[in-house]
Amino acid sequence: MTIREILKHYWGYDSFRPLQEEIILSVIDGKDTLALMPTGGGKSITYQVPALFLEGTCIVITPLIALMKDQVEDLLRRGIPAGAIYTGMEREDVESTVNKALARRLKFLYVSPERLVSAYFRERLKQMQVSLLAVDEAHCISQWGYDFRPSYLRIAEIREFFPAVPVLALTATATPKVAEDIQCQLHFARPHVLSKSFRRENLSYVVRKANDKLGETLHILSNLPSSAIVYVRKRVTAEELAAFLNAKGIRAAYYHAGLPPLQRAMRQEAWKKGECPVMVATNAFGMGIDKPDVRIVLHFDIPDSPEAYFQEAGRAGRDGKRAYAVLLYNEAALTACKKRVEKRFPDIKYVREIYRLLGNFFQVEEGAGKGFAFEFDPDLFVKTYQLDYVSALAAIETLQVSGYLECTTDIHARSQVQFLVLRDRLYGIEFHPPLQEKIVEFILRTCAGVFVQPAYIEEEHIADVLGTDRETVYLLLLDLAKRKIIRYVPGNDRPYIVYHQPRVPESYLHVSPDAYRDRKKSYTRKISRMVGYIETPVCRQLYLMDYFGQKEKAPCGICDYCLSQKKFAKAPDKKLLMQSILEHLRVSDLDLRTLIYKVGADRDSVIACIRQLLEEGKITYKSPEILALK
């Protein structure tokens, strides 16, 4: 089949989107290719179609387990053989997936970058017929990118196994410097970048100064037609803001990395189904989320970089309909933003101190630790030594870049269970409720050797088979453990600290001054450009496109700046505005925010008219918040 026939057969499309075909032909021609496409631009098609055209298996490297699962399920539904290897899989399942790839029964194999470090996996990988290496979220490989991950630096090593196989690097956010670094780190044979315009014709960027950010958030979300995401920087802010919105009658949930995996999954699913329209979240939420009808992405706090902002804001309006990316700020927020540099780049003395404290925390002796992985609870670590959370994690990031250790979640951490009593004794034990006995029977039936060694279980699978929910299974297993019937170790997805070098005395710790200084300079520039996005009077969309090296001149016409220019060119009719205000108040008394929304004109113009009507005695405040006709 031709590539167009493949597209039609498996996806039902008659033609490609802009740039997709050019990327696909580049890959088929054997060229190393860096593809820059905005969020929602159809990146996955650019490696899936050529992989189906070429002989062999496409290795897709991505850090997102949720995305791996979604992509594999989607491909299988289309009749395309695909598999993934990710944290939490049983050894037998990993072996089975690898064997399918070796037998050329998979067209796609999804793995995390950490998996490529495994000597076992590398040996098996060498034996596979690989057609293409696809690297998703490729900006993670550049320490000048906003989401640098040291494990990505190891990707280029496996290219030595397949010198003739092209690599396709994909990202939605890369400045010219980051694009150059990506190609260097992935050992491109020659520079080759294909870029789609980052312009979003349907996305209206809005920056709004708000001393009362809570009130402004409530106003924006009070007439929400569909789903929204509200991004905050801190976990406590997510929890408090969600509680505030719910108290005001807006259904909202919060999401951050401190929540148990089950709660995160349940909340994400409820949001995707529209059961809870507003998700208040830290940046832990969003990567790999494919929900087309998000109408508003609101940033309650200022992000660290234009890259992060562009990526998060781009989750709005992926269905092509009008959507809004709103950023709230005030003078205090701007000041705090400018001070982040010192927290993100603590001095070398502090980095050495964090290294020493980590060694003590994990009880790693000097000269030991290389290759060992330790479960890491950052909240407990910070609390134990009374540290600043942001500064401590920033120091750990510096230690990662310096090659001493790595913080990763790609560690086998599934739930385990082992019976502590003999099989014969089980018959005399009273289980309550009856579901508990069914759980015991299911484990006995499906887990061999569970009386002599721990067996891995999946609470969600047990719940599905027995017609209940995961939380109930979890609580009943905990009860069995308390009664000393089983040993139960619940799984988790907390990060792990992996030591790449033996622990050295902190005085021996070497952090490259050049690398430290350059990274600090890069971060300072990102913060400066983020502040510039807020303060500089230009088209918001053009500002972001210029940051990413795309030189366009035509303003978007729909951001707040462009609309304000139109407003100055044609001021609203004051008489008509006052007439509209009076008409709405004849129907019912209204609070200020609702009245502004119903009038539907520029906020400042409406407020000016309201003040005049108050002065003329035509309207009055019925209460401190409610306006009415006099």
C-alpha positions as MATLAB code, in Angstrom:
seq = 'MTIREILKHYWGYDSFRPLQEEIILSVIDGKDTLALMPTGGGKSITYQVPALFLEGTCIVITPLIALMKDQVEDLLRRGIPAGAIYTGMEREDVESTVNKALARRLKFLYVSPERLVSAYFRERLKQMQVSLLAVDEAHCISQWGYDFRPSYLRIAEIREFFPAVPVLALTATATPKVAEDIQCQLHFARPHVLSKSFRRENLSYVVRKANDKLGETLHILSNLPSSAIVYVRKRVTAEELAAFLNAKGIRAAYYHAGLPPLQRAMRQEAWKKGECPVMVATNAFGMGIDKPDVRIVLHFDIPDSPEAYFQEAGRAGRDGKRAYAVLLYNEAALTACKKRVEKRFPDIKYVREIYRLLGNFFQVEEGAGKGFAFEFDPDLFVKTYQLDYVSALAAIETLQVSGYLECTTDIHARSQVQFLVLRDRLYGIEFHPPLQEKIVEFILRTCAGVFVQPAYIEEEHIADVLGTDRETVYLLLLDLAKRKIIRYVPGNDRPYIVYHQPRVPESYLHVSPDAYRDRKKSYTRKISRMVGYIETPVCRQLYLMDYFGQKEKAPCGICDYCLSQKKFAKAPDKKLLMQSILEHLRVSDLDLRTLIYKVGADRDSVIACIRQLLEEGKITYKSPEILALK';
ca = [
       0.000    0.000    0.000;
       1.054    3.602   -0.552;
       1.184    5.964    2.415;
      -2.145    7.519    1.371;
      -3.716    4.065    1.097;
      -2.389    3.241    4.587;
      -3.920    6.468    5.923;
      -7.274    5.679    4.319;
      -7.280    1.998    5.298;
      -6.419    2.398    8.992;
      -7.565    5.939    9.836;
     -10.225    6.635    7.244;
      -8.707    9.946    6.119;
      -8.443   10.887    2.449;
      -5.567   13.318    2.903;
      -2.855   14.316    5.364;
      -2.790   17.450    7.467;
      -0.236   20.146    6.574;
       3.379   18.946    6.999;
       2.446   15.334    7.893;
       3.160   13.958    4.425;
       6.460   15.850    4.159;
       7.634   14.358    7.482;
       6.550   10.843    6.473;
       8.349   11.000    3.120;
      11.477   12.311    4.857;
      11.497    9.326    7.221;
      10.837    6.810    4.442;
      13.755    8.375    2.554;
      15.959    7.426    5.539;
      16.578   10.976    6.787;
      16.984   11.825   10.456;
      14.153   14.295   11.029;
      13.134   16.725   13.750;
       9.429   17.550   13.431;
       8.090   20.614   15.248;
       4.299   20.452   15.425;
       1.952   22.211   17.857;
      -0.144   20.259   20.352;
      -3.024   18.602   18.519;
      -1.243   18.768   15.167;
      -1.307   14.997   14.536;
       2.238   14.025   15.532;
       1.552   10.309   16.014;
       0.485    9.848   12.376;
       3.944   11.000   11.244;
       5.655    7.912   12.679;
       2.769    5.432   12.540;
       2.222    5.659    8.778;
       5.897    5.249    7.748;
       6.302    2.407   10.266;
       3.440    0.553    8.550;
       5.046    1.224    5.164;
       8.503   -0.026    6.225;
       9.544   -3.567    7.165;
      10.216   -4.198   10.849;
       9.243   -2.727   14.231;
       9.086    0.937   15.124;
      10.549    1.682   18.572;
       8.638    4.610   20.114;
      10.374    6.272   23.062;
       8.086    8.314   25.316;
       8.118    9.207   29.035;
       4.331    8.982   29.371;
       2.893    5.644   30.499;
      -0.680    6.878   30.034;
       0.134    7.890   26.455;
       1.764    4.504   25.772;
      -1.370    2.681   26.880;
      -3.698    4.976   24.925;
      -1.629    4.660   21.741;
      -1.355    0.877   21.980;
      -5.094    0.506   22.593;
      -5.859    2.799   19.659;
      -3.539    0.863   17.326;
      -4.955   -2.493   18.407;
      -8.501   -1.232   17.757;
      -7.377   -0.424   14.217;
      -5.997   -3.937   13.768;
      -2.349   -2.876   14.052;
      -0.150   -5.092   16.301;
       1.453   -2.969   19.034;
       2.844   -3.416   22.528;
       4.426   -1.423   25.339;
       6.831   -2.017   28.186;
       6.266    0.214   31.185;
       6.554    0.401   34.957;
       4.326   -2.076   36.777;
       4.279   -4.875   34.205;
       4.977   -8.386   35.437;
       8.208   -9.972   34.264;
       6.293  -12.548   32.233;
       4.383   -9.811   30.382;
       7.594   -7.930   29.630;
       9.186  -11.126   28.281;
       6.107  -11.895   26.193;
       6.087   -8.413   24.645;
       9.810   -8.552   23.847;
       9.398  -12.016   22.275;
       6.581  -10.741   20.049;
       8.853   -7.964   18.819;
      11.686  -10.450   18.202;
       9.276  -12.642   16.219;
       8.289   -9.603   14.122;
       4.715   -9.787   15.415;
       4.682   -6.131   16.540;
       4.765   -3.091   14.297;
       5.144   -0.773   17.293;
       6.944   -1.182   20.602;
       6.555    1.684   23.086;
       9.206    2.053   25.810;
      10.370    4.690   28.274;
      13.859    6.210   27.874;
      14.878    4.598   31.191;
      14.160    1.157   29.712;
      16.891    1.694   27.118;
      19.490    1.738   29.903;
      18.684   -1.879   30.858;
      21.459   -4.254   29.705;
      18.869   -7.033   29.334;
      16.637   -4.932   27.089;
      19.571   -3.706   25.005;
      20.679   -7.243   24.253;
      17.196   -8.206   23.111;
      16.832   -4.961   21.178;
      19.957   -5.755   19.128;
      18.181   -8.861   17.819;
      15.078   -7.005   16.599;
      14.409   -5.826   13.066;
      13.927   -2.114   13.717;
      12.456    0.119   11.005;
      12.351    3.479   12.791;
      13.248    5.155   16.096;
      10.570    7.669   17.093;
      11.382    9.969   20.027;
       8.324   11.713   21.456;
       8.624   14.829   23.658;
      12.100   15.236   22.176;
      12.693   18.559   23.956;
      13.368   16.447   27.074;
      16.776   15.555   25.631;
      18.011   19.153   25.714;
      19.151   20.662   28.984;
      18.122   23.990   27.432;
      14.560   22.666   27.149;
      11.945   23.296   29.830;
      11.518   19.630   30.815;
      15.055   18.189   30.642;
      15.376   14.487   31.585;
      18.889   12.979   31.824;
      17.642    9.523   30.789;
      16.949   10.913   27.302;
      20.678   11.437   26.808;
      21.111    7.648   26.580;
      18.854    7.315   23.526;
      21.634    8.050   21.050;
      23.614    5.050   22.338;
      21.176    2.560   20.822;
      21.571    4.163   17.388;
      24.904    2.337   17.192;
      22.934   -0.947   16.964;
      21.022    0.293   13.888;
      23.266    2.683   11.913;
      20.976    2.662    8.865;
      17.728    3.278   10.804;
      16.466    6.891   10.773;
      15.295    8.706   13.896;
      12.196   10.888   13.994;
      12.215   13.363   16.908;
       8.877   14.976   17.741;
       8.050   17.945   19.941;
       5.492   20.713   20.191;
       7.881   23.178   21.807;
      11.450   23.960   20.798;
      13.333   27.215   20.407;
      16.010   27.320   17.665;
      18.687   26.583   20.308;
      16.757   23.583   21.677;
      16.111   22.291   18.137;
      19.833   22.433   17.423;
      20.639   20.631   20.681;
      18.066   17.873   20.016;
      19.721   17.063   16.687;
      23.162   17.080   18.270;
      22.183   14.832   21.189;
      20.446   12.335   18.885;
      23.482   12.215   16.552;
      21.648   13.365   13.423;
      23.639   12.528   10.292;
      22.878   16.070    9.089;
      20.612   18.859   10.371;
      17.037   18.449    9.185;
      14.074   20.282   10.754;
      10.525   20.299    9.443;
       8.338   22.814   11.204;
       4.638   23.569   11.134;
       3.441   27.028   12.048;
       2.638   27.266   15.753;
      -0.214   29.611   14.954;
      -3.574   28.570   16.438;
      -6.363   30.319   14.549;
      -9.025   29.294   17.063;
      -7.124   29.986   20.310;
      -7.551   33.389   21.895;
      -4.695   34.283   24.268;
      -5.719   36.563   27.121;
      -3.569   38.157   29.847;
      -5.590   39.736   32.628;
      -4.365   41.756   35.577;
      -6.400   40.774   38.625;
      -5.745   41.832   42.196;
      -8.623   39.504   43.136;
      -7.546   36.365   41.271;
     -10.113   34.199   43.055;
     -12.951   36.462   42.012;
     -11.669   36.701   38.451;
     -11.359   32.898   38.206;
     -14.920   32.524   39.451;
     -16.141   35.071   36.905;
     -14.377   33.342   34.009;
     -15.619   29.861   34.922;
     -19.142   30.832   35.974;
     -20.570   30.391   32.472;
     -18.317   27.582   31.268;
     -19.886   25.808   28.255;
     -17.644   22.719   28.445;
     -14.419   21.618   30.164;
     -11.619   23.713   31.636;
      -8.181   23.275   33.172;
      -6.894   25.678   35.820;
      -3.123   25.431   36.297;
      -1.477   26.377   39.594;
       2.094   26.002   40.843;
       1.508   24.498   44.296;
      -0.415   21.465   45.484;
      -2.028   23.341   48.353;
      -3.264   26.007   45.925;
      -4.879   23.296   43.784;
      -6.738   21.902   46.793;
      -7.834   25.283   48.139;
      -8.929   26.653   44.764;
     -10.965   23.517   43.960;
     -12.685   23.801   47.357;
     -13.431   27.492   46.692;
     -14.976   26.756   43.276;
     -17.114   23.923   44.639;
     -18.357   26.178   47.444;
     -19.441   28.667   44.752;
     -21.360   26.013   42.816;
     -18.762   25.132   40.158;
     -17.911   21.431   40.055;
     -14.162   21.126   40.291;
     -11.580   18.534   41.291;
      -7.905   18.973   42.077;
      -4.989   16.955   40.711;
      -1.327   16.842   41.693;
       1.516   14.339   42.076;
       0.855   13.936   45.801;
      -2.434   12.103   45.213;
      -2.535    8.278   45.213;
      -2.489    6.800   41.686;
      -6.064    5.523   41.992;
      -7.423    8.966   42.894;
      -5.516   10.604   40.049;
      -6.843    8.072   37.548;
     -10.435    8.392   38.813;
     -10.377   12.196   38.735;
      -8.849   12.291   35.288;
     -11.476    9.883   33.987;
     -14.334   11.882   35.561;
     -12.993   15.046   33.950;
     -12.572   13.391   30.539;
     -16.190   12.151   30.699;
     -17.450   15.630   31.604;
     -18.689   14.551   35.032;
     -16.440   17.163   36.638;
     -15.928   20.015   34.161;
     -13.094   21.877   35.918;
      -9.722   20.362   36.812;
      -7.514   22.467   39.073;
      -4.036   21.042   38.714;
      -0.307   21.433   38.898;
       1.750   20.681   35.792;
       1.529   16.967   36.750;
      -1.744   17.018   34.785;
      -2.017   17.295   31.066;
       0.779   15.538   29.115;
      -0.849   12.888   26.990;
      -4.354   14.204   27.717;
      -6.339   14.121   24.477;
      -9.631   15.882   25.244;
     -10.794   17.954   22.280;
     -13.497   20.129   23.895;
     -11.452   22.029   26.489;
     -12.751   25.567   26.077;
     -10.611   27.331   28.685;
      -7.101   26.781   30.017;
      -6.595   29.264   32.831;
      -3.223   29.873   34.463;
      -3.808   31.046   38.020;
      -0.035   31.359   38.473;
       2.664   32.436   36.041;
       4.515   29.470   34.416;
       8.322   29.205   34.370;
       8.750   29.508   30.621;
       6.987   30.254   27.336;
       7.544   26.572   26.413;
       5.593   25.324   29.432;
       2.898   27.938   28.896;
       2.534   27.179   25.181;
       2.318   23.432   25.857;
      -0.310   23.793   28.600;
      -2.339   26.531   26.895;
      -2.353   24.430   23.716;
      -4.591   21.855   25.403;
      -7.528   24.186   24.781;
      -9.564   23.992   21.608;
      -8.084   20.905   20.032;
     -11.441   20.391   18.257;
     -10.769   23.529   16.197;
     -13.542   25.572   17.849;
     -12.939   28.872   19.641;
     -11.131   28.423   22.947;
      -9.344   30.666   25.427;
      -5.938   30.567   27.114;
      -6.163   32.984   30.042;
      -3.241   34.026   32.247;
      -3.968   35.913   35.479;
      -1.358   38.040   37.191;
      -0.824   40.908   39.614;
       2.209   42.835   40.780;
       2.915   40.384   43.621;
       2.867   37.458   41.172;
       5.276   39.223   38.831;
       7.683   39.946   41.677;
       7.562   36.318   42.860;
       8.131   35.110   39.295;
      11.286   37.187   38.960;
      12.635   35.752   42.238;
      12.323   32.116   41.096;
      15.797   32.089   39.573;
      17.545   32.004   42.949;
      15.357   29.125   44.168;
      15.800   27.109   40.993;
      19.582   27.602   41.040;
      20.818   27.434   44.642;
      24.558   27.880   45.145;
      26.947   24.914   44.865;
      27.372   24.766   48.644;
      23.640   24.078   48.995;
      23.772   21.426   46.229;
      26.555   19.636   48.133;
      24.477   19.783   51.314;
      21.470   18.195   49.578;
      23.755   15.449   48.225;
      24.979   14.738   51.775;
      21.444   14.711   53.172;
      20.241   12.325   50.458;
      23.033    9.922   51.373;
      22.021   10.106   55.021;
      18.319    9.788   54.137;
      18.957    6.531   52.258;
      21.754    5.421   54.631;
      24.245    5.123   51.782;
      27.849    4.901   52.959;
      30.669    6.677   51.138;
      31.993    4.479   48.316;
      28.682    2.589   48.081;
      25.352    3.063   46.317;
      26.262    2.816   42.631;
      23.427    1.170   40.702;
      21.082    1.125   43.706;
      17.561    2.582   43.543;
      15.852    4.024   46.611;
      12.163    4.880   46.883;
      11.999    8.634   47.284;
       9.253   10.576   49.033;
      10.204   14.216   48.369;
       7.669   15.524   50.894;
       9.137   13.356   53.660;
      12.698   14.280   52.670;
      11.948   18.005   52.794;
      10.056   17.692   56.068;
      12.759   15.561   57.705;
      15.474   18.159   57.127;
      13.228   21.259   57.137;
      14.166   22.269   53.583;
      12.590   24.540   51.018;
      10.801   22.192   48.606;
      11.588   24.040   45.360;
      15.256   24.640   46.231;
      15.797   21.024   47.333;
      14.353   19.580   44.106;
      16.339   22.111   42.088;
      19.537   20.896   43.789;
      18.594   17.295   42.934;
      18.107   18.356   39.304;
      21.645   19.823   39.331;
      22.961   16.512   40.701;
      21.154   14.731   37.844;
      22.705   16.942   35.191;
      26.105   16.368   36.825;
      25.636   12.598   36.468;
      25.711   11.614   40.154;
      22.146   10.338   40.431;
      18.782   10.372   38.760;
      15.208   10.772   39.891;
      12.982    8.377   37.943;
       9.631    6.611   38.174;
      10.594    3.724   35.875;
      10.999    1.168   38.676;
       8.942   -1.996   39.111;
       6.545   -1.053   41.901;
       3.429   -3.188   41.581;
       1.461   -4.481   44.539;
       2.656   -7.749   46.087;
       0.903  -10.311   48.258;
       2.039  -13.481   50.043;
       0.051  -15.755   52.362;
       1.394  -16.037   55.914;
      -0.819  -18.974   56.895;
      -0.907  -22.494   55.472;
      -3.579  -23.361   52.921;
      -5.342  -25.730   55.354;
      -5.777  -22.943   57.903;
      -7.597  -20.764   55.409;
     -10.670  -22.990   55.583;
     -11.142  -22.194   59.269;
     -10.856  -18.404   58.869;
     -13.997  -16.270   58.855;
     -14.016  -13.692   56.058;
     -16.222  -10.638   56.210;
     -17.757   -9.389   54.020;
     -18.197  -12.333   51.602;
     -16.320  -10.335   48.947;
     -13.142  -10.770   50.996;
     -13.356  -14.530   50.586;
     -13.819  -14.103   46.821;
     -10.644  -11.993   46.707;
      -8.720  -14.743   48.541;
     -10.091  -17.373   46.145;
      -9.142  -15.260   43.126;
      -5.548  -14.838   44.352;
      -5.223  -18.567   45.078;
      -6.564  -19.398   41.629;
      -4.378  -16.984   39.659;
      -1.117  -16.646   41.625;
       1.087  -19.734   41.706;
       3.419  -20.224   44.675;
       1.783  -17.451   46.695;
       2.376  -19.436   49.948;
       6.149  -19.529   49.473;
       6.980  -16.267   47.699;
       5.373  -12.888   46.985;
       3.176  -12.637   43.902;
       2.363   -9.484   41.966;
      -1.303   -8.507   41.824;
      -3.315   -5.748   40.222;
      -6.119   -4.455   42.436;
      -7.931   -2.871   39.501;
      -8.031   -6.188   37.603;
      -9.352   -8.023   40.684;
     -12.005   -5.340   41.079;
     -13.104   -5.686   37.436;
     -13.381   -9.484   37.665;
     -15.315   -9.404   40.941;
     -17.567   -6.510   39.994;
     -16.406   -3.991   42.582;
     -14.036   -1.028   42.758;
     -10.290   -0.841   43.377;
     -10.622    1.044   46.667;
     -12.762   -1.740   48.173;
     -10.250   -4.407   47.109;
      -7.434   -2.326   48.614;
      -9.214   -1.942   51.983;
     -10.127   -5.642   52.203;
      -6.512   -6.642   51.453;
      -5.325   -4.236   54.158;
      -7.697   -5.916   56.610;
      -6.262   -9.343   55.736;
      -2.775   -7.966   56.315;
      -3.754   -6.547   59.734;
      -5.094   -9.977   60.685;
      -1.702  -11.517   59.713;
      -3.324  -13.679   57.031;
      -1.296  -12.143   54.204;
       1.665   -9.847   53.708;
       0.445   -7.044   51.465;
       2.719   -4.421   49.916;
       0.613   -1.888   47.971;
       2.219   -0.626   44.790;
       3.006    3.012   44.221;
       4.437    5.263   41.559;
       6.600    7.413   43.762;
       9.881    8.422   42.205;
      13.115    6.590   42.919;
      16.593    8.003   43.339;
      19.081    5.923   41.365;
      22.791    6.407   42.128;
      24.890    6.393   38.955;
      28.136    6.785   40.909;
      29.289    5.641   44.357;
      28.649    8.210   47.066;
      31.602   10.564   47.475;
      32.382   13.035   50.271;
      30.415   16.190   49.494;
      33.655   18.167   49.282;
      34.633   15.982   46.267;
      31.378   16.744   44.463;
      32.066   18.471   41.168;
      29.442   20.530   39.353;
      30.642   22.015   36.083;
      30.682   25.805   36.595;
      30.064   26.374   32.882;
      27.057   24.043   32.729;
      25.617   25.495   35.951;
      26.119   29.078   34.793;
      24.734   28.413   31.298;
      21.639   26.626   32.615;
      20.994   29.446   35.079;
      21.378   31.983   32.275;
      18.960   30.006   30.098;
      16.366   29.785   32.892;
      16.731   33.506   33.624;
      16.020   34.212   29.961;
      12.900   32.027   30.033;
      11.566   33.857   33.092;
      12.358   37.194   31.438;
      10.534   36.206   28.259;
       7.547   34.984   30.290;
       7.366   38.352   32.031;
       7.736   39.966   28.611;
       4.735   37.993   27.357;
       2.675   39.593   30.124;
       4.007   43.145   29.951;
       4.941   43.738   26.295;
       2.159   45.408   24.271;
       2.125   43.155   21.196;
      -0.052   40.419   19.731;
       0.232   37.503   22.175;
       0.345   34.877   19.451;
       3.048   36.695   17.495;
       5.108   37.052   20.682;
       5.046   33.282   21.289;
       5.777   32.462   17.659;
       8.745   34.844   17.665;
      10.083   33.084   20.782;
      10.033   29.785   18.893;
      11.827   31.300   15.926;
       8.780   31.641   13.667;
       8.756   35.049   12.022;
       5.203   35.969   11.069;
       3.870   39.504   10.812;
       0.085   39.170   10.679;
      -1.499   39.666   14.136;
      -3.901   36.933   15.268;
      -6.822   39.348   15.640;
      -8.372   37.413   18.539;
      -6.017   37.819   21.520;
      -6.766   40.454   24.159;
      -4.204   42.877   22.727;
      -5.559   42.622   19.184;
      -9.113   43.046   20.433;
      -8.101   46.071   22.492;
      -6.646   47.655   19.356;
      -9.939   47.072   17.579;
     -11.721   48.618   20.544;
      -9.628   51.775   20.296;
     -10.282   51.894   16.584;
     -14.005   51.629   17.213;
     -15.111   52.550   20.724;
     -18.353   50.934   21.940;
     -21.526   53.029   21.853;
     -21.893   54.266   25.427;
     -25.599   54.950   25.063;
     -26.303   51.415   23.832;
     -24.232   49.932   26.663;
     -26.197   51.813   29.311;
     -29.447   50.786   27.652;
     -28.313   47.122   27.750;
     -27.396   47.393   31.448;
     -30.823   48.814   32.304;
     -32.614   46.130   30.265;
     -30.815   43.312   32.079;
     -31.573   44.853   35.491;
     -35.260   45.159   34.583;
     -35.344   41.373   34.256;
     -33.576   40.681   37.580;
     -31.127   42.073   40.099;
     -27.557   40.974   39.299;
     -24.106   40.929   40.837;
     -21.408   42.946   39.060;
     -19.605   39.993   37.429;
     -22.796   38.463   36.050;
     -23.978   41.814   34.717;
     -20.673   42.375   32.888;
     -20.906   38.896   31.386;
     -24.515   39.381   30.224;
     -23.800   42.736   28.618;
     -20.960   41.031   26.766;
     -18.892   44.136   26.055;
     -15.460   45.283   27.161;
     -15.217   45.059   30.964;
     -13.767   48.555   31.469;
     -16.417   50.144   29.251;
     -19.260   48.377   31.100;
     -17.887   49.412   34.509;
     -17.586   53.035   33.347;
     -21.247   52.981   32.265;
     -22.325   51.391   35.552;
     -20.554   54.169   37.472;
     -22.323   56.820   35.410;
     -25.724   55.184   35.945;
     -25.025   55.049   39.703;
     -24.077   58.740   39.709;
     -27.242   59.606   37.773;
     -29.321   57.633   40.299;
     -30.794   55.264   37.694;
     -29.400   52.148   39.408;
     -28.289   51.364   42.949;
     -26.604   48.700   45.069;
     -29.382   46.626   46.668;
     -26.681   44.958   48.807;
     -22.860   45.225   48.842;
     -22.739   42.899   45.810;
     -26.116   43.159   44.028;
     -27.066   45.880   41.536;
     -30.698   46.821   40.896;
     -32.849   49.473   39.232;
     -33.584   52.396   41.516;
];
